[in-house]
Amino acid sequence: MDRFHLLQEDLFAFEILGGYLYTHADLGSGSVKVKSSKTRVDDGTWHDVVLRRVEREIRVTVDSNIVEFRTPGNEDHSFFYPTLSCQNICEKI
């Protein structure tokens, strides 16, 4: 097996569950799922979401409400690229 297949990819994902935004993060030492919104985001309006990461410290801002958490593990090296752009349009069903 070559070195490329041995690299661990980092994961950041957003999920809307029960109307609230959750952030999933895994930097290679275990995953974490954090409720990132204090109010529901399934109300048919646009919401501002910003994810900032410094080493293992994560800050998610949803409409000016901040949630901070740390991913598990001791290593701070990551292969995650700092530029990420996401857009999603939520429609009521």
N, C-alpha and C positions, 0 to 999 in steps of 0.2 A: 504494500500500500504506500502511495506517495505522501509527501508532507501535506499536500492540499487537503486530503481527506482527514487528516488528523486535527485540523484547525476547528476550534469550537466557535460557532457563530453566536453572537449576542442577539437577544430578542427583546423588542419593545412592542407592545400591542395594546390597543384600546378595545374595550368591550362595553356595550351598553347592556346592563342587566337590571331588570326591575326598574328601568327608567334612569338609573344612575350610571355614571361613567366609572369604569374600573381600568386600572393600568396593570398590565402584566410586564414583568421584567425578569430577565435571566441573563446574567453576565458570565455564566459558566460554572458558578458554584451553588446553584440552586435557584429555583424560581420563587417569585413573590407576586401576589395579587393584592392590590390595594384599592379601596374605594376612593375615587379621586374627585368626586363632585359632592357638594353638600346639598345641592338641590337637584331635582330631576332635569334631565337633558332631552327628554323625549316629548317636549312640548311644542314641536313644530317651528321653533325659532332657532336662529343661528347662535352658536356658542363659541367663545374664544377659548382655545385649548393650547397651552404651551408646555412642552416637556423640556426640562433642563437637566443635564447630567454633568457632575464633576466627580470623576472616579466612581465610587459606589453610592454616592449621595444623589438622590433623584428628587426633583421638585416638579410637581404638576400643578399648573394654574388653570383653573376653569372659571371663566368670568370673574376674575380678580380674587377668587378664593384659592388659597395655597394649601397643598398637602405635600409634606416632605416625608421621605422614607429612605432607608438604606438597604441595598441588596445584600444577601448573605455572602460570606467568604472574606478572605484577607487580601487577595490580589486586587490591584487597582488597574492593571493593564487590560485593555479591551480593544476589539477590532471594530467597534461601532463607529460609523462615520457621523460627524456632528451635524450634518445638514439633512433634514428630513422634512418633507412636505406632504401633508395629507389634506384631503378635502372629502367631505361626506355630506350629502343632502338627506336629511331624515324627513320622511313623509308619514303622516298619520294614515293608518290603514282603516 
